[in-house]
Amino acid sequence: MTGEPLRLMAVHAHPDDESSKGAATTARYAAEGVEVLVVTCTGGERGDVLNPSFEVPTGHEFESVEGKRAVRRLEMAAAADALGVRQTWLGFVDSGLPEGDPLPPLPEGCFALLPLEEASAPLVELVREFRPHVMTTYDPSGGYPHPDHIRCHEVAFEAYHAAGDAGRYVVDGGAEPWAPLKLYYNHGFSMARLRAAHEAMEGAGLESPFGDWIESRAAREIPERTATTSVDVAAYFPQRDAALTAHASQIDPEGFFFAVPRDLEADVWPTEEFELADARVPTTTPEDDLFAGIRKES
Ligand SMILES: [Zn+2]
């Protein structure tokens, strides 16, 4: 690399996902001078209020799709500030999490129902404009089975592979092709991490909220994916926490995300994990840096 700044693009499905998956990593890289752009595919217009202490901001409502979109834009701006990153929207509409048996159909026009090429085109263009060296997103399962999370993986995967190809996604007056050098999947709550937090809390004589979760995940026998890259980010947990609480409609400050005392968390699990999905530069795993193999000195 020449002297140009490193750039990281983190692609997420909804506002708040950037604060619950890899948030401290983006805060750390931004603080170190990396240009960080969070891309949010949908407006989160179909999220319910998940925080019992949430109060709708004055002059807003949280009933209609438009009302939710407006409130969640305010929350997202505050979260991006807390992380010290830039953020932009792809402008798609939240598909919602279908519930019931049988599952209801997804709402017309939502992100998950669009043809892949139509859903990917704005991200391909954004990759060509921002020119990230590294992209992060979810694994093919979405990390959890929300249709927008699976779709988020699909469009990020597509953009990573297509943006460098001048023959694909051709736009009149569009930016030059750009091929990012590495693609990662977020590893949020691995079983190893849950168990470590659970054991540390019980060891400290605290009540752990993770027991049932660990049991139900173990019972479902979800195959664990393998993290390749651990980034030391404990110093940026305060920024992550500020970003989480900025999403006041979604994140309960008394809830699960804040269950582990922070000194304990920094002690037993000071890192965030990622899985290297593709690299166009030589690198050796395990890694402790998303830019390993890209930095001039490495
Ligand atoms: Zn989400």
Boltz pocket constraint, residues with backbone or C-beta under 6 A from the ligand:
constraints:
  - pocket:
      binder: B
      contacts: [[A, 13], [A, 14], [A, 17], [A, 146], [A, 149]]
      max_distance: 6.0
